[in-house]
Amino acid sequence: MTTIIRTLLVAAWLLSTVPSFSQTLSPKPVDTEANSQALALYDFLYQQYGSKTITCSMAQPVWDYDKAQAVKTLTGQLPAMHCFDLMHLCYSPCDWINYDDITPVKEWHDMGGKVVLMWHWQVPKSQGSNEYTSTASETTFRPVNIDTEGSWEHQLFYTDLWEAYTVIKRLQDAGITVIWRPLHEAAGNVPNGGEAWFWWGKDGADVFKGLWRRMFDYFQDLGIHNLIWTWTSCDEDGNWYPGDHQVDIIGTDIYSRNEVSVKSRFLRLQQRYPSKMITLSECGDVPQLSVMEADEVTWLWAMPWYGNNNQGNPWGSDAWWNDAVNTYASGISSILISPSESNEPFTTPIYQLDGRRASATPSPGIYIRKGKKWVIH
């Protein structure tokens, strides 16, 4: 009887053009002025959700799609999505990293790939330091001081936000929509009595939510309307949620967990945020997609982290990718087949991350909010 009921439910979904969660999901992005490309991408995600998990690869480490190429070499197919990282924005532009050059992202987009962008936002370890970090315990940077004009935190926050804006604006001008995942994992281990992992969670939930809303308003006021906003939950951190009006997608990051714990978190997030799509925004050692699907866990997308775990094994193993591409998702739209008929391999610029600081360059200025207006500072 259980098998018959499940078969009928699947058949009912196939007759519908919207996800099985359509009675509660938000059909439009939270940006009421989202451009046509952003609306189209959101609709694609909305239509996919509840059907099959979209495959996503991660840059290694920041501004390339080499991992996507590695998946293609292994399986003959490309992931449908790829995530880039603004981690080294504090150094750019210099001879080893240049975010002004959006070539890698544009190449990926022009092949039909969906773009995710995150930001391991690095700040100086102390005021005036030449060493940078995003780890909360390694910096004296206090996000609670960002509202204090004249503080180094205030100046740095808006200088960096301006730099991020310029990259995103280039992408918008190129017609590229971005699934934007900033300020991720803010709560860290706080829900379990521990500490925040990143500086943006260092001063608690209310300060973090203020940062999120400030960033959202900043980009909106400067005319950025190509973003799909993704907030990353650390599970029991509902009081860290910025709110339904500024979040499109709920992500969660899971490493080294089994089917039972993965399903438990998926269901909790789905129940807690019924109007939002739920995604596995990062993962390490987790069940294969076919196993999760059989357990009725269908994420919006799943993204294995690049590199290896402490035992030297890849976070995204060959077996995981072979299952995702060749077995679980073969022939469906969540897998991107490279449209190129050429046998020449596609490549992305290689930036040597040797730790040198960027040479000092004049800043074009930063926007500071004065009342209801942003003025050049």
C-alpha positions as CSV (number, residue, x, y, z in Angstrom):
1,M,0.0,0.0,0.0
2,T,2.8,2.4,0.8
3,T,4.4,1.8,-2.6
4,I,1.1,2.5,-4.3
5,I,0.5,5.7,-2.4
6,R,4.0,6.9,-3.2
7,T,3.6,6.1,-6.9
8,L,0.4,8.1,-7.0
9,L,2.1,11.0,-5.4
10,V,4.9,11.0,-7.9
11,A,2.5,10.8,-10.7
12,A,0.5,13.7,-9.4
13,W,3.7,15.8,-9.2
14,L,4.6,14.9,-12.8
15,L,1.2,16.3,-14.0
16,S,2.0,19.6,-12.4
17,T,4.2,22.3,-13.7
18,V,5.2,23.6,-10.3
19,P,6.9,22.0,-7.3
20,S,4.9,19.9,-4.9
21,F,5.5,22.6,-2.2
22,S,3.9,25.3,-4.4
23,Q,1.1,26.1,-2.0
24,T,3.6,27.7,0.4
25,L,6.7,28.6,-1.7
26,S,7.3,32.2,-2.6
27,P,6.8,32.3,-6.4
28,K,9.0,35.5,-6.8
29,P,12.3,36.7,-5.4
30,V,12.4,39.1,-2.5
31,D,13.8,41.8,-4.7
32,T,10.7,43.5,-6.0
33,E,12.8,45.2,-8.7
34,A,14.6,42.0,-9.8
35,N,15.7,42.2,-13.4
36,S,14.4,39.9,-16.1
37,Q,17.4,37.6,-15.8
38,A,17.0,37.2,-12.0
39,L,13.3,36.5,-12.4
40,A,14.1,33.8,-15.0
41,L,16.7,32.2,-12.8
42,Y,14.4,32.2,-9.8
43,D,11.6,30.7,-11.8
44,F,14.0,27.9,-13.0
45,L,14.9,27.2,-9.4
46,Y,11.3,27.3,-8.3
47,Q,10.3,24.8,-11.1
48,Q,13.1,22.4,-10.2
49,Y,12.6,22.4,-6.5
50,G,11.0,19.2,-5.2
51,S,11.9,17.3,-8.4
52,K,15.7,16.6,-8.6
53,T,18.7,18.0,-6.7
54,I,20.7,20.4,-9.0
55,T,24.4,19.6,-9.0
56,C,26.9,22.3,-8.1
57,S,30.7,22.4,-8.0
58,M,32.9,24.8,-6.0
59,A,35.8,26.9,-7.2
60,Q,39.2,25.9,-5.9
61,P,39.6,28.1,-4.2
62,V,38.0,31.3,-5.6
63,W,37.8,32.5,-9.2
64,D,37.9,29.5,-11.5
65,Y,35.7,26.6,-12.6
66,D,38.4,24.0,-12.7
67,K,36.4,21.7,-10.4
68,A,33.5,21.7,-12.9
69,Q,36.0,20.7,-15.6
70,A,37.2,17.9,-13.4
71,V,33.7,16.6,-13.0
72,K,33.3,16.7,-16.8
73,T,36.6,14.8,-17.2
74,L,35.3,12.2,-14.8
75,T,31.7,11.8,-16.0
76,G,31.5,13.5,-19.4
77,Q,29.1,16.1,-18.1
78,L,29.2,19.4,-16.4
79,P,27.4,20.3,-13.2
80,A,24.5,22.7,-13.8
81,M,25.8,25.2,-11.2
82,H,29.2,26.5,-10.0
83,C,30.1,28.6,-7.0
84,F,32.8,31.3,-7.0
85,D,34.2,33.1,-3.9
86,L,35.2,36.7,-3.2
87,M,37.6,35.5,-0.5
88,H,40.6,37.4,-1.8
89,L,38.9,40.6,-2.6
90,C,41.0,42.3,0.1
91,Y,44.1,41.8,-2.2
92,S,42.5,42.5,-5.6
93,P,43.6,43.8,-8.1
94,C,47.1,42.6,-8.1
95,D,49.3,40.3,-10.2
96,W,47.9,37.1,-8.7
97,I,44.2,37.9,-8.3
98,N,41.9,40.3,-10.1
99,Y,38.2,40.4,-9.5
100,D,37.8,43.2,-12.0
101,D,38.3,40.5,-14.6
102,I,35.0,38.6,-14.7
103,T,36.1,36.3,-17.5
104,P,35.8,33.0,-15.6
105,V,32.3,33.8,-14.4
106,K,31.2,35.0,-17.9
107,E,32.7,32.0,-19.6
108,W,30.8,29.7,-17.2
109,H,27.6,31.7,-17.7
110,D,27.9,31.8,-21.5
111,M,28.1,28.0,-21.5
112,G,24.7,27.9,-19.8
113,G,25.9,27.4,-16.2
114,K,24.2,28.9,-13.2
115,V,26.3,31.1,-11.0
116,V,26.6,31.0,-7.2
117,L,28.8,33.6,-5.5
118,M,29.9,33.5,-1.8
119,W,32.3,35.6,0.2
120,H,34.7,34.4,2.8
121,W,35.0,38.1,3.8
122,Q,38.5,38.7,5.2
123,V,39.3,41.7,7.4
124,P,42.6,42.8,9.0
125,K,43.6,40.8,12.1
126,S,43.8,44.2,13.9
127,Q,43.5,47.8,12.9
128,G,46.2,48.6,10.4
129,S,47.4,45.0,10.1
130,N,48.6,43.6,6.8
131,E,47.4,40.1,7.8
132,Y,43.8,39.2,6.9
133,T,41.3,36.6,8.2
134,S,37.6,35.8,8.3
135,T,37.9,33.7,11.5
136,A,36.2,35.4,14.5
137,S,38.9,34.4,17.0
138,E,41.7,35.7,14.8
139,T,40.6,39.4,14.5
140,T,39.9,42.3,16.8
141,F,37.3,43.5,14.2
142,R,34.0,44.1,15.9
143,P,30.9,44.2,13.7
144,V,29.0,45.9,16.5
145,N,31.2,49.0,15.8
146,I,30.2,49.3,12.2
147,D,27.4,51.7,13.0
148,T,29.9,54.0,14.7
149,E,31.1,56.6,12.1
150,G,34.8,57.2,12.5
151,S,35.6,53.7,13.6
152,W,37.9,51.5,11.6
153,E,35.2,48.9,11.4
154,H,32.8,51.4,9.8
155,Q,35.3,52.5,7.2
156,L,36.5,49.0,6.3
157,F,33.0,47.6,6.1
158,Y,31.8,50.1,3.6
159,T,35.1,50.1,1.6
160,D,34.8,46.4,1.2
161,L,31.1,46.5,0.5
162,W,31.9,49.0,-2.3
163,E,34.5,46.6,-3.8
164,A,32.0,43.7,-3.7
165,Y,29.4,46.0,-5.3
166,T,31.7,46.8,-8.2
167,V,32.2,43.1,-9.0
168,I,28.5,42.4,-8.8
169,K,27.7,45.4,-10.9
170,R,30.1,44.1,-13.6
171,L,28.2,40.8,-13.6
172,Q,24.9,42.6,-13.7
173,D,26.0,44.7,-16.7
174,A,27.1,41.5,-18.4
175,G,23.6,40.0,-18.0
176,I,24.7,37.5,-15.3
177,T,22.4,36.7,-12.4
178,V,24.0,35.6,-9.2
179,I,22.8,33.3,-6.5
180,W,24.3,35.3,-3.7
181,R,25.4,33.6,-0.5
182,P,27.1,36.1,1.8
183,L,27.8,36.1,5.6
184,H,27.4,32.3,5.7
185,E,27.3,30.1,8.8
186,A,27.0,33.2,11.0
187,A,25.8,31.4,14.1
188,G,28.7,28.9,13.9
189,N,28.6,26.8,17.1
190,V,26.7,29.4,19.2
191,P,23.5,27.3,19.2
192,N,25.4,24.5,20.9
193,G,27.0,26.8,23.5
194,G,30.2,27.4,21.5
195,E,31.4,30.4,19.5
196,A,30.9,32.0,16.1
197,W,33.3,30.8,13.4
198,F,33.3,34.0,11.4
199,W,33.7,37.6,12.4
200,W,30.2,38.5,11.1
201,G,28.7,36.3,13.9
202,K,31.0,37.6,16.6
203,D,28.6,40.0,18.2
204,G,25.5,37.9,18.2
205,A,22.3,37.4,16.2
206,D,20.9,40.9,16.3
207,V,24.1,42.5,15.1
208,F,24.4,39.9,12.4
209,K,20.9,40.5,11.2
210,G,21.7,44.2,11.0
211,L,24.7,43.5,8.8
212,W,22.6,41.4,6.5
213,R,19.9,44.1,6.2
214,R,22.5,46.8,5.7
215,M,24.1,44.9,2.8
216,F,20.7,44.2,1.3
217,D,19.7,47.9,1.4
218,Y,23.1,49.0,0.2
219,F,22.9,46.9,-3.0
220,Q,19.3,47.7,-3.6
221,D,19.9,51.5,-3.3
222,L,22.8,51.3,-5.7
223,G,20.7,49.6,-8.3
224,I,21.8,45.9,-7.9
225,H,18.9,43.7,-9.0
226,N,20.6,40.6,-10.2
227,L,20.8,38.7,-6.9
228,I,19.0,35.7,-5.5
229,W,19.7,35.9,-1.7
230,T,20.7,32.8,0.1
231,W,21.1,32.6,3.9
232,T,23.0,29.7,5.4
233,S,21.6,28.2,8.6
234,C,23.6,26.4,11.2
235,D,20.4,24.4,12.1
236,E,19.2,25.5,15.5
237,D,19.7,29.2,14.8
238,G,16.2,30.6,13.9
239,N,16.9,33.8,15.9
240,W,19.7,34.6,13.4
241,Y,17.4,34.5,10.4
242,P,17.3,38.0,8.7
243,G,13.6,37.6,7.7
244,D,11.4,36.4,4.8
245,H,11.6,39.8,3.1
246,Q,15.4,39.6,2.5
247,V,16.0,35.9,2.0
248,D,15.1,33.8,-1.0
249,I,16.7,30.5,-0.2
250,I,17.7,28.7,3.0
251,G,21.0,26.9,2.8
252,T,22.7,24.6,5.2
253,D,26.2,23.1,5.3
254,I,26.6,19.5,6.2
255,Y,29.8,17.5,6.6
256,S,30.3,13.9,7.6
257,R,26.7,13.0,8.4
258,N,24.5,9.9,7.7
259,E,21.1,9.6,6.1
260,V,19.2,10.0,9.4
261,S,20.8,13.2,10.5
262,V,20.7,14.7,7.0
263,K,17.0,14.0,6.6
264,S,16.3,15.3,10.1
265,R,17.9,18.7,9.3
266,F,16.2,18.9,5.9
267,L,12.8,18.4,7.5
268,R,13.4,20.8,10.3
269,L,14.4,23.6,7.9
270,Q,11.5,22.8,5.6
271,Q,9.1,23.1,8.4
272,R,10.7,26.2,9.9
273,Y,10.8,28.1,6.6
274,P,7.8,26.8,4.6
275,S,7.9,29.6,2.1
276,K,11.6,29.1,1.1
277,M,13.4,26.6,-1.0
278,I,16.0,24.5,1.0
279,T,19.4,23.8,-0.3
280,L,22.6,21.9,0.7
281,S,24.8,24.9,0.1
282,E,28.0,23.0,1.1
283,C,28.6,19.4,1.9
284,G,31.4,16.9,2.6
285,D,30.9,13.3,3.5
286,V,27.1,13.0,2.9
287,P,25.0,10.3,1.3
288,Q,24.8,10.1,-2.5
289,L,22.1,12.0,-4.1
290,S,20.3,8.9,-5.2
291,V,20.3,7.7,-1.5
292,M,18.9,11.0,-0.3
293,E,16.3,11.1,-3.0
294,A,15.1,7.6,-2.0
295,D,14.8,8.9,1.5
296,E,12.6,11.8,0.2
297,V,15.3,14.4,0.8
298,T,15.4,16.6,-2.3
299,W,17.6,19.7,-1.9
300,L,17.4,22.6,-4.4
301,W,21.1,22.0,-5.1
302,A,24.0,20.1,-3.4
303,M,27.6,21.4,-3.5
304,P,30.5,19.3,-2.4
305,W,33.4,21.4,-1.1
306,Y,36.6,21.4,-3.1
307,G,39.8,19.7,-1.8
308,N,40.1,16.9,0.8
309,N,39.1,16.1,4.3
310,N,41.6,15.4,7.2
311,Q,42.1,11.9,5.9
312,G,43.2,13.1,2.5
313,N,40.0,12.0,0.8
314,P,38.1,14.3,-1.5
315,W,35.0,15.9,0.0
316,G,33.2,15.2,-3.3
317,S,34.4,11.7,-4.2
318,D,34.4,10.2,-7.7
319,A,31.7,7.8,-6.5
320,W,29.5,10.7,-5.3
321,W,29.8,12.6,-8.6
322,N,29.3,9.5,-10.7
323,D,26.1,8.7,-8.9
324,A,25.0,12.3,-9.2
325,V,25.7,12.7,-12.9
326,N,25.6,9.2,-14.5
327,T,23.0,7.4,-12.4
328,Y,20.8,9.7,-10.3
329,A,20.3,12.6,-12.6
330,S,21.2,11.3,-16.1
331,G,19.2,13.1,-18.8
332,I,17.4,15.7,-16.7
333,S,17.7,19.4,-17.0
334,S,19.7,19.8,-13.7
335,I,22.8,18.5,-15.6
336,L,24.4,20.8,-18.0
337,I,25.9,19.3,-21.2
338,S,28.6,21.5,-22.6
339,P,27.3,23.0,-25.8
340,S,30.7,23.3,-27.3
341,E,31.4,20.9,-30.2
342,S,35.1,21.6,-29.9
343,N,37.5,19.0,-28.5
344,E,39.6,21.8,-27.0
345,P,39.4,21.8,-23.2
346,F,38.0,24.9,-21.7
347,T,40.3,26.7,-19.2
348,T,40.0,29.5,-16.7
349,P,42.7,32.0,-15.7
350,I,45.0,30.7,-13.0
351,Y,45.8,33.1,-10.2
352,Q,48.7,32.1,-8.0
353,L,47.6,32.6,-4.4
354,D,51.0,33.3,-2.9
355,G,49.9,35.6,-0.1
356,R,51.3,38.9,-1.4
357,R,49.2,41.9,-0.7
358,A,47.8,44.0,-3.5
359,S,49.7,47.2,-4.2
360,A,48.0,50.3,-2.9
361,T,45.5,51.7,-5.4
362,P,43.3,54.7,-5.1
363,S,39.8,53.8,-4.0
364,P,37.0,55.2,-6.2
365,G,35.2,56.1,-3.0
366,I,32.6,54.4,-1.0
367,Y,28.9,55.0,-0.4
368,I,27.8,55.9,3.1
369,R,24.2,56.1,4.0
370,K,23.1,59.6,5.1
371,G,19.5,59.5,6.1
372,K,17.7,57.9,3.2
373,K,20.5,58.6,0.6
374,W,23.8,57.1,-0.2
375,V,26.5,59.7,-0.7
376,I,30.1,59.3,-2.0
377,H,32.5,59.5,0.9
